[in-house]
Amino acid sequence: MTDIQMKQWTFKILVLGDMAVGKTSLINQYIEQTFLEDYRPTLGVNIISKDIEIKQIGSLIRLIFWDIAGQDKYENCRQAYYEGCSGALLVYDITRHDTFINVESKWLKDILNNIKRKCDLLLLGNKLDLKDNRVVSYEEGKDLAKKINAIDFLETSALNGKNVDKAFLKLVQQLLREYGEDFEID
């Protein structure tokens, strides 16, 4: 199938969570298969895109990721970034319980207050490579995903790539289902 015959889709994806939970690292791992050791906080918002082809359904998808700063000082300008979003990754750090609590009390609340249309949510417990230091159990993550009506819950590691591709593809899969398209994830 040539590009001309392929269906084309564009989705704006928000990546939300507290500072230093690994939002930027997850995006870098998905797009470039890299992990940067030195932490640099996002200032405001970082926008990056990736084009993927889903041959099973003959579709070319452009994902536009809005990596939104987690620091409180950006709270007033964040709402402007939410408009037009199709889906969101809600990310917490499995080694920091406060980041888990803030998924519901801060980030979900932000979404509900600022997005007027349906927005598919995927909950991610990141830093699985640090599972020996875990303070949030897998079951707690699963329960929260159910409570907030997330499409699914996964634990990921931006460091080693565990479940990163799968997480992004699960969200894409759900977004396409909204339009009657479906594909299997390997």
Beta strands, then each sheet from edge to edge (+ up, - down):
strand 1: 7-16
strand 2: 45-54
strand 3: 59-68
strand 4: 87-93
strand 5: 120-126
strand 6: 152-155
sheet 1: 2+ 3- 1- 4- 5- 6-
end
